[in-house]
């Protein structure tokens, strides 16, 4: 029983992370449609993801996911720039990093933390990215880095 109690926050965090991907109000099956659009428009490559993206995590979202970081201010506005396999900003540390694309998977490598995070990616018609963590991934990393749609701003 003692171990089950410790798993409850993890289970709640995973539920929040999975649920966060559906907060846009988009109909179920939209990701499949986006994947079809991607396939029709060409394969996802490091260069095809070039751009500057922004997402925001509110205090309510962090509280609901049990992921409030006392060091953060809310809303936590995050900006990430992707450029031909190099990345700047986001949760990857001040030293930036790299990313590689293979099929519908993107692996981000943080230079500062010497850590990799792999996600599946779908790109909508505006170029926004929906990134879904591929286990294993730390629940905090999954929430902070990938629980929101990355909105393309440049």
N, C-alpha and C positions, 0 to 999 in steps of 0.2 A: 504493500500500500504506500509506503514512503516514497518509492520511485514514481508511482502513478501521480502523486501530487506534484512532483517536479515536472512531469510531462504536460500537465494541463496548460501552463503558460506557453510552452512550445507549440502545443496543438492549437491554442488560440491564435498565436502569431502566424502559424501556417495558414489557418483558416482566413485570417485577415489579409494575408498576402495574396492568397488565391482569390478572395473576394474583391480585393482592390482592383484587380484586372477587369472587373465587370462594372465599375462605378460610372462609366461613361453613359450608361443607359442604352448602349448599342444592343441590337438584337443578337440573340444567340446565333452563332454561325457566321457572324461578321468576319471573324478571323479566317475562316475557310474562304470566304469571298475575297478577303485581302490577299491571301496566299495565292488564289487564282489570278488576281490582278497582277501580283508580283511575277508570277510565272509567265503571264502573257506579256508583261512589260519588260521582261528580262530577269536574269538571275541577280540576286543580291550579291554585291561585291563590296570590298572595303571602300572603293571609290564611290559607289552608288549611295553609301551612307554619309558621304561628306556633308558637313553642315554644322550649325550650332543649334543646340537643343536646350530647352528649359522645362523644368517641372517644379512643382510646389508640393510640399507636404505640410498640411495644417496641423495645429495642435490637436484638433478633434480626431484626425486620422491617426496620428501617433498614439494618442490616448487609447483609441479603440483597438489598436493593434498591440497595445502594451509595449510600445517602443519609444516612449518619451525619453529623450536624452537631455539631462539637465544642462548640458553644455550648449545645446542648440537654442536658437531663438526661433519662434514660429510666427508667421509661416516661414518655413525653411525653403528658400528659393535656390534651386540648383541649376547651374549652367554647365553643359558639356559640349566640347567641340571635337568633332571627328574629322580627320583629314588624312586620307590615303593610308590608313593603318596606324596613325598616331592619334593620341587623345590627350586632351587637356581638361582639367576641371572635374566637376562631379565628385563622387565619393572615392575617387581613385588616388587622392593625395596630391600634394603640391608639385611633385615631380612628374605628374602625368603618367603616361603609359602607352600601350599599344593595343590594337585589336586585330583579330584575324576572323575572316568569314569563311565558313565551310557549309555550303547548302543554306539551310535556314538557321544555322547556329552561328553565334558570335561569341568569341572568347576574348574578354577584356583582361589585360595584364597590367597591374599596378606596379610601376617602378618602385615607388616609395615603400609599399607593403610587400613587394615580391609575392603577390598572390594573383591567382587567376579566378575569374568568374565567367561561367558559360551560361548563355541564355539562348532561347529561340527568339527570332525576330519576325515581326510582320510590319509592313510599311503600308500606311493608308494613302489615299489619293493626294493628301496634302503633304506627304513626306514625313508625317509623325511616326514615331517608333513605339510599338508595343513589345516590350521585352519580358519574356517569361523565364524565370530562373530554372536551370537544369540542376537537379540534385546531384551530389550534395552541395549545399550552400548554407552558410551561416544565416539564420533567420533575420538577424539584424541587418546584414549586408543586403539580403534579398529585399527587405522592406525599404531601407534607405536608398538603395541604388535603383531598384527595378519595380517598385510597387505602383509607380505612376507612368502614364503615357509621357514619353519624351516629345514635346511639341517643338517642331522645327521652326526656328525664328530667323535663321539666315542660312 
